[in-house]
């Protein structure tokens, strides 16, 4: 796995846990792209954690 794209990202706990798992299990990961859902802003507290 070298590249991950997440569409509709909201930053909830389960999504953050999934991203952590992917990053730990994919040492060759080069690129992660997250497209926020329309209801989520980049200033959202959960998104700020990322």
C-alpha positions as CSV (number, residue, x, y, z in Angstrom):
1,X,0.0,0.0,0.0
2,X,1.5,3.3,-1.1
3,X,-1.4,5.6,-1.5
4,X,-4.7,6.2,0.4
5,X,-7.6,8.4,-0.5
6,X,-10.5,9.0,1.9
7,X,-13.6,10.7,0.6
8,X,-16.2,12.2,2.9
9,X,-13.9,12.5,5.9
10,X,-15.6,13.9,9.0
11,X,-12.9,13.4,11.6
12,X,-14.9,11.2,14.0
13,X,-13.1,8.9,16.3
14,X,-13.5,5.8,14.2
15,X,-12.1,7.5,11.1
16,X,-9.1,8.8,13.0
17,X,-8.5,5.3,14.4
18,X,-8.6,3.9,10.9
19,X,-6.0,6.4,9.6
20,X,-3.8,5.5,12.6
21,X,-4.1,1.8,11.8
22,X,-3.3,2.3,8.1
23,X,-0.3,4.4,8.9
24,X,1.1,1.8,11.3
25,X,0.5,-1.1,9.0
26,X,1.6,0.4,5.8
27,X,5.3,1.3,6.1
28,X,5.6,2.1,2.4
29,X,2.7,4.6,2.5
30,X,3.8,7.7,0.5
31,X,0.6,9.7,0.2
32,X,-2.7,10.2,2.1
33,X,-5.4,12.3,0.7
34,X,-8.5,13.3,2.7
35,X,-11.5,15.0,1.1
36,X,-13.7,16.5,3.8
37,X,-17.4,15.9,3.8
38,X,-19.6,18.9,2.9
39,X,-20.7,19.1,6.6
40,X,-17.1,19.3,7.9
41,X,-14.9,22.3,8.0
42,X,-11.1,22.2,8.1
43,X,-11.3,24.1,11.4
44,X,-13.2,21.2,13.0
45,X,-11.5,20.1,16.3
46,X,-11.3,16.5,15.1
47,X,-9.8,17.5,11.8
48,X,-7.3,19.8,13.6
49,X,-6.0,16.7,15.4
50,X,-4.9,15.2,12.1
